[in-house]
């Protein structure tokens, strides 16, 4: 819905999956997404990507359940963070999982910690911390990470509010080593008793938002009003554009054909329809591709109809391949596919090529891509520094080391340094913090460092945090 791939899970499913994540000892992150998340993701490409890559996206609100029914692929139930956390704490007490509370107002966090220890006396609540309130880029991230690494929790509940908590988790969930990181919003306040939940009948009928609005009208009225208008209009548009249509003899039963290209890539060819019925026939596709090792070229040229479920399949395929450090290239997407990607505001998430040969060449170029390069003019003089590809948590140290070397190499020869961003497809909050760090380091060296030519995705991220005027020339 609105470009966010919600997982079709119940509360019982969620608890089981979390248990499996903890047993794996590998880092994962979950998002409890409500209507406000979906609306924010329409304009925030970083949040949209975070939700697209999350290990589990839970439906936190009845309006989303109702919308999923309208779109033809109903979610089984809502799984809210405020309902999940008490059950998760009880399960953690029973199974010996270690839990950490991060965020929330200090007084509320103290009360939540006290109440939790009283209610779950055998629970291993291994720590809690409320960092000083600052914008995400100004936080002392190293201090928080040191606390988490020392406590070694199995689960960290992060309560910074959306989208700050989701961006913080995405920046650090791997480095923290915590098996399960969950953004829980106001749940810490609920545990502390500083904010009351709506009565059960309001929760079950989808009216909990009215109760919350009455509690904090000044803070929530504008948000809820905007969400109601934007979400309602967007869901209606999605339903109309991607509504079910008769097949009229089209090849609705066509199944993707998987074939190898020189053992390095896989081609997946889709039939004329990629809807809920067809996705059922493709359910083994993700498993088969996960078992392979190559990149994937998805031929979408024959698709005449795609619905919300079909688009969700493409996003899940993209997520799976990225987690395996593999690439997905959409080959010659048909007009209906292009319209669907634009409608869901997810065009920038995907890479397209006009044919198989061009897709192979694009993969080859990206596999040889370096995160930093230097322009040289015809006389061999050093030109602007060029950042390329993606500047994210996974490679930010490499980008910093090479940028620092470049600045110190030019120290004394110039007072004005330009870094080009036209080759950067995406940057996350870690990359924004790096830009600030580079600028500060330049000042230390007596240089004026500025960034130029951002791509639309980079410009979006900078504008969301209101740093475009500071960092760009």
N, C-alpha and C positions, 0 to 999 in steps of 0.2 A: 504494500500500500504506500503510494506516494514515493516509491523508490526504496522503501525500507522492507527488507526480507524478514518477516516475522516467522518464527518457528512454530509449527503446529504441535504444541506440547501441552500436557496437563500439569497440574502442580506435582502429582506423583512422578510424572516423567522427569520434571525438572530436578527434583530431589535425587532421583536415580542418576541422572546425567552428571550432576555435581559430584556425587559419590565417585563416579568413574573418573572424572577429571582429577579428583584428589588422589585416587589410586595411581594415576599415570605419573604424578609428580612433575608434570609439565605445566607451564603457565597458560592460563586461559582467562578470557574476560567475557562477562555477561552484561547485557543491557536490558533494563526494565523500561521499555519504551511506551510512552503514552502519546496522546494526541499532540501535546506540545512538542515532543521530540520530533514527530513526523513533520510538523509544520516548520520547526527550526531547520530541519535537514533539507527542506526545499531550497533554502537560501544559503546554507552553510555547507560547502563541499567537504570540509574536513569532518564534520559530524556525520554527514551522509556516508562517507567512506568508512568511518569508525563503525557505524551500524551495519554496513554491508560486510565488514570483515569480522564482526564479533562472532565468538564461538556459539553464542546462543542469544537470540533476541526475543524477549518475552513480551507478551501483550499485556500491558499495564493499563487496562481501561475498557469498560463495556462499549463505548462508542467504536472502538476498533473491532471488537467482536461483531457488532452489528454491521459495520462497513464490510468486513470480510464475507459475511453472508450475502450482502448485496452484490459483491464482486464474484461470487460463485465458488469460492474455495474457503468455506467457513473454518475459523479457528475453533478448537474444541471448548476453550474457556479462557477467561482472563487469568493471568498469573501476576499479580501485583507484588511489588517489592515489599510493601507493608504486610501482606499476607504471607509471603515466602519467608521473610526473615525469622519470625518466631518459630515456624516449623523447622527452619534450617538450624536454629540455635538448639532446639530440642534434639534434632538428629545429631548435631555436633557433640552434644553432651553424651548421647548414647554411644557414639562411635569414636569418641576421643579426638575429634578434630580440633585443631587450634584456631582460634578466631581473634581478629584484630579489628577495632573500630577506628576509622580515620575520618575526621571531619565533624561538622556540626559545631554549633556554638559551645564554648567551653563549659558553661553551666549545664547545658542540656546534655552534653557528652558525659559529664560526671554523674548526673542522675541516671542516664541510660546505663552506664557501667554498673552503678550500684544496684539498680533494679534488676539488671540481667543476672548479676551474681547471686542475688537473693532468689530469683525465680529458677535459675539453673545452677545450683550450687556445685555440681561436679563438672561444669563446663570449663574448658581451658581457654579462658579469655586472657590472652597473653599480652594484651596491651591496648592502649587507646591514646589518641593524640589529636588535638585540635590545632592545626597550624594557624599562625597569625593570618588574618584575612587580607589577602592581596590578590591582584590579578594573576592569572596562571603563569604568565611569562616572568613575573617578579617573585614567585615563590622560591623558598629555599628547598629545591627538589632533592639535593644531596642529603640534607638532614632527614627528610622524610624517608628516603630510601634506606639510610643507615638504620633508622628505627625499625623498619619492616624487616630488614635482613637480620638484625639482631634478634627479633622476636620469632622469626621463622613460622609465621602462621600458615595454615592451610587455606584459610578464607580471610580476605580483607573486605570489609564493608565500607565503601567510600561515600561520604555524604557531603559533597561540595556543591550539589545542585547541577542541573543540566545547563549547558554542555560542559561545564568546567570539569566535573567528575569523570565524564567519559573521555575527555581529552587527556586528563591527567593519567587515567588508567592506561590508555593506548600508548602514551609516551613511555610508561615505566613498567607495564605488567611483565615484560620479559626480564628486565634487569632486576626486578624485585624478587623473582623466583617463586612468587606465590602461586599455587596451583589454580586458585579461583579468586578473581577480583570482580566485585559487583558494585555498580553505582546504585545507591539506595535512596538518594534524595532526602526527603523529610522523615525517613524511617527512624533515624536516631532520635529525632524529636518525639516521635510516637513512643519509642521505648523509654524515653526519659519522662514522659508524661507532660512535657511542656506544650505539646499540641495534641488535641484529642482527635480520634478518628470518628468518622460518621457512624451512626447506628447501622446495625447489620442490614436492616431493610433498605436503607439508602445505598449501601455498598452493592447489594444484590440487584437492585433495580437500575444501577448505573447513574445514581444521583449524588454520589459522594462529592463530586465537584461543586455542587451547590453548598454543601456543608462547609467545604474548604473556603469557598468564596465568602460565606458569611463570617468566617473566622478572620480572614485577612482581605477585606474588600479593597482597600487602597492598593495593595500590592498585586492582587490577582485579577481585578476587574478588567483592566485593559488587556492582559494576557489572554484571559478566557474569551473575551469578545473577539479579539483578533483570531484566535485559534478556531473559534466556532465558524467564523466567516470563511477563513482560508481553507480549513479542513473540509467543511461542507461543500464548498465550491470545487475543490480539487478532487474529492472523492466522486462527486457527481460527474465531473469531466472524465475521470478515469473510467467510471462505469459506462458512460455513453460511448467513449471511444473504443473501449476494449470489451464491450458486452458480447455475450455469446451469440453466435450467428450460425444458421444451418450450414452444413457442409456442401450441399448441392453437388454431390459427386466428387468433391475434392479428395485428395489422398490423405484423409485424416488418420489412417492407420500406418502411414509411413514411419519407419523407425530409423534413427540415426545410424549411419554406416560408419564404422570405425576402421580406418586403414592407416598404415604406417608410411612415412616418407623417409626413406634412408635411415630408419631406426631412431631418428632424432625428434620427430614431430608426429602428431596424430591429426588426421582430418576427420571431422564429424560432420556429416551431411544431414540436414533436417528436411522433413517433408513439408507439405504445403501448410500445415497447421501446427502451431505450437501453443496449445491450450491445455486446460486442466486434464482433458481426456488423453491427449498425446503425452503429457508429462508422466502419466501413470505408466505408459509404455516405455518411457525413457528412464524408469527408476533405477535400472541397473547401470545406466550410463556413467553416473558419477563414480560408482564403485569400480567399474572397468578402467576409467581414466585415472583413478587414484592408484590403481595397481600398475599403471604404466609409468614411464619416467620422462617422456618427452613433453614438449610444448604442444598446444592444441590450436588448430585452425578450425574454426566453426563456420561452415558454409551455410549462410542464412539466405542465399539468393532465391530459394524456392518458396520461402514462407509467404503465404498470402494472408494469414491471420495469426495474430499473437494476442494472448490475453494476459492478465496480471500474473497468473500462475506460470505461464511460459516465460515471462520476463524474470520472474523469481528464479526459475531454473538457470537462466544465464548468469544472474548475480551469484547464485550459489556455486556455479561452476567457476566463476572468476575468483571467488573467495577461496575455494579449495586449491586452485592452482597457485594463487599467490602464497598461500600458506606453505606450499611445497617449493616455493621459489621458481615457479614455472610461469610461462606466459600464455595468455589467451588472446588470439587475434580473431576478430569477427570478419569473415570474408564476404564481401559484396552484400551487406545487409539490404534486404528489400525495402521498398517504401513503407510498408506497414511496420516493419521493425524500427526503421529510423523514426517514424512518428511516435511509436511507443517509447523509445528511449528519450526523445525530446519531451514527451508528455510527463514522464517520471523524473525529469531533470537528472538523468544518469548518463547522458551522452559522454561526459568527460571521464567517466569511470572506465570506459571501454576503449580499446584500440581497434581501428578498422583498417582494412586493406581492400583494394578493388579485386584482387585475384590471389590464387594460391602462391604464385611466384613472388608477388609483392609482399605477401605475408611472410614468406620464408626470409626474404631480404630484410624485412623489418626486424624479425627475430634475431638475425645475424648481427645487425647493427646494434641492437640493444644489448646483446650478450657481450659485445666488445666495448660498451659504453663506459666511460670514466666519469665519476661524479664531478671532477674539476678539470678544466683545461685552460690554456692560455692562448690568446690570439697573438699571432705574429704578423706584422705587415711585410711587404715585399723586401724591405731593407733589413728585415730581421729584428726590428725593434720590438720590445715587449709591449703588447697591447692590453686591453682589459682582461681581467680574470673572468672565466665563464663557468658557471655552475650548470650542470646538466642532469637529466634523468629525474630522480626523486631525491629530495633532501628530507629525510625522515629519521626516526630514532635509530633505525638499523644501521645507517651509514653516516650519521652526523659527526662522529669522531674522525672519520677519514676525511670528510669535507673540511672540518676545522683544521686538521693537521696540515693539509695541503694549502689552505687559505692563509694560515698563519705563516707558513714558510714563504709564500709569495709576498706577503706584506713585509716581512723582515728582509727579504731579498731586495725589495724596492725601497727600503728605508734609507733616507738621505738623498735619493734621486728624484723624488717627487713628493708633493704634499697633497696630491689629489688622486684618489684611486677609485676606479669604477669596476663594479662586478655585474656582469650581465646575467639576466635570469630568463632570457627568451628560450633557453634549452631545458628549463625546469618544468616538467609535466605536473608535479605536485609537491607541495611542501606542507608539513604538519607543524604543530605548535613547537616541537623540538627544533625544527628548522628555523622558526621565527626567533626563538631564543638564541639560536646560533647567529642570526643576522644582527641581533642586538650586541652579542658578544664580540663579533667581528668589528662592528662600528666602534665599540668601546676600546677594543685593542688598537684600532687605528688612531683614536685620539691619544692614547698612551704613546704611540710612536710619532705623534705630530702630523698625522694624516687625516684628511677628510675622506672617509669611505662612504660611497653611495651606491645604491643598487638601481639598475635600469632595466627596462624592457621586460616586465613581468608578464607571464602568460595569464590568461583569464583565471585559471584555478589558483595561481599564486596570489594574484591581486585580490581574489575573493577572501582568502585566508587572512591577508594583511588588513583588509577593510573590516572584517568581522572583529578583529582585536584593536582596530583603530590605530594602527601603526603605519599605515601606508604613507601618510604625509611625513612621518619622521624618517622612514627608511628609504623611500624612493626619491629619485631625482626626476 
